[in-house]
Amino acid sequence: MGNATDIVGALKQDRHAGIMGELGAEARMIPVNVKVRGFDNKLAVTKEKELKFSVFVQQKWTPYLMMLTLFNSLEQMNDYSDDATYRLSGLVEMDGTPNIALRTMQAPSELPAPTPMILAGWWGDKFNKLFLNAVETPKLKSVNVTVDLLPERRQSIIESAWTPASEVTPGQTIPVKVFLRPYRGDRQEREFNLTLPDGLAKGEHRILLSDADTLNRMHMAATSSSRYMDIPQTVSLINQERSNNKIYVSLVEARPTFYADDRTMPSLPGSMQNLLQSGRTASKTLTSTPDSAKEQMTLDFDQVVSGSYSLRIVVR
């Protein structure tokens, strides 16, 4: 067995005839800290492991190694079961741009892949968005991630919702109930009060109770077609992604929303749309949806939430 000692240089090329290095040079590395915790049925920590390593910087290898090392870190825990749920929170410290905060939960799915692999794929995709940027190379200072292994399948679907007020006035506070159907469990009920904006226009609106994917979907589709986003815009876009362990309460009105790079422009006037599509910005495509969903509040759940439901209201 060979043991690594001090760094004496960095490899520059690896070819059939041989390898080439430079003495005294050091490869750029990203320090990574992974903490994995196991919980029992009473949500007490039963096991904890902390791993520290470094990942070298290369646009194709760095995302892959981030994914692979997270998957291997999770596989070292012996608490794995088919019904386990993984809860991830991470912080990517950037150099020159705001940091990236990441949160998600992953419950078992019908896909023919283990849950840790699906979670690691989600994790690696965030670094893919950074390192495949066509404008510049990202600069990362450090990566810290904590993964909690919960010993049950925490997953619910939004089944329905109810409010006693179908005719409302601007500024009014109305009670709302939302009903969720968990995996192999009794129906859950959550009640909250929603205060309508003072300037809400008269007419028909919808109260949308939805998961993260419903609100993320169009924004992701709009930005995936853009090749001009720089690192700050990419970081902004990643930070705008919503977490899948919440219910998002939005007001929907029949006015289009436009998406451009990391910006969301609800209820955009036609004159502004023409301005954005002219001159230097003419090469950028504006993607739109026929409705505008303005997020009003969120409801936190310690489980994966999916689905959506709409309530119709009329403003007098």
Buried (B, 14 or more C-beta within 10 A) or exposed (E): EEEEEEEEEBEEEEEEEEEEEEEEEEEBEBBBBBBBBBBEEEEEEEEEEEBEBBBEBBBEEBBBBBBBBBBBBBBEBEBBEEBBBBBBBBBBBBEEBEBBEBBBBBBBEEEEEBBBBBBBBBBBEBBBBBBEBEEEEBBBEBBBBBBBBBBBBBBBBBBBBEBEBEEBEEEBEBEBEBBBBBBEEEEBEBEBEBEBEEEBEEEEBBBBBBBBBBBBEBBEEBBEEBEEBBBBBBBBBBBBBBBBBBBBBBBBBEEBBBBBBBBBBBBBEEEEBEEBBEEEEEEBEBBBBEBBBBEBEBBEBEBBBBBBBBBEBEBE
